[in-house]
Amino acid sequence: MIRKGDAVGQVVYVLAKLGYPRPQIERVVKELRNTFNLKCTGRVFDMNLTSGRADRKHLLPTVDSRDHPESR
């Protein structure tokens, strides 16, 4: 069975992997908390945000380079 905090963490991971900025992800997490009473700790949030961003860079390098043309 998946825990509520893990479910929210996976949402954070997917949104980070898709390239959403932190403020938008925080807004989604706030809505999950207010609407469905789903919460996660700051550690889980940060860990999944970092993992999602790292996977985006490794698995989607062409998308990442278009987002940041100065890194070419």
N, C-alpha and C positions, 0 to 999 in steps of 0.2 A: 504494500500500500504506500502511496506517495504522500508525504507530509505537505501541509500547506506552505511552509517556508521553502521547501524544495520546488514546489510548483511555481511559486513566484520567482525563485531563482532561475528556473528554466525559461520563463518569460523574459527575464532580464538578459539571459544568455542569447536567446534568439534575436531580440531587438538589437543588442550590441553587435551581433554577427551580421545583421542586416544593415548596420551603419547608422542607426539612430543615435543622436547625441544624448548625453546624460540627462539634461533637463526634460526631454521628452520621455525618456524611460522612467524617470522619477515620477512624472505625471501619470503614466500608466500604472505604476506600482501604487500610487496614492489612490487611484480609482479602484484598483483591485481591493485595497484595504477598506475603502469606504463602502463599496458595493457588496463585496462577498466576504468581508472580514478575513481576507488572506493577507498575512504579514510575513516578512522575512527580516532577519537581523541585518545590520549594516555590513557585517563580515560576509554573509552569504551574498548580499547585493554586490559588494565590491569584487568578490571572488568571481562571480558569474559575469560581471561587466568586463573584467580583465580577460577572462577566458574567451568570451565572445569576440572581443576586439582582437585578441591574438589569433584566434581561428580565422577571423576575417582576413587578416594580413597574410596568413599562411595558405589558406584554401582559396582565397579570391584575390590574388596579387594584382590582377589587372584592374579590378574594381577599386582597390585601395589606391593604386597609383593615379587613377583618374580623379579620386577625391582630393589628393594632395599632389598636384603637378610639380610643386617645388622640390619634392623628394626624388625626382628622377635624376 
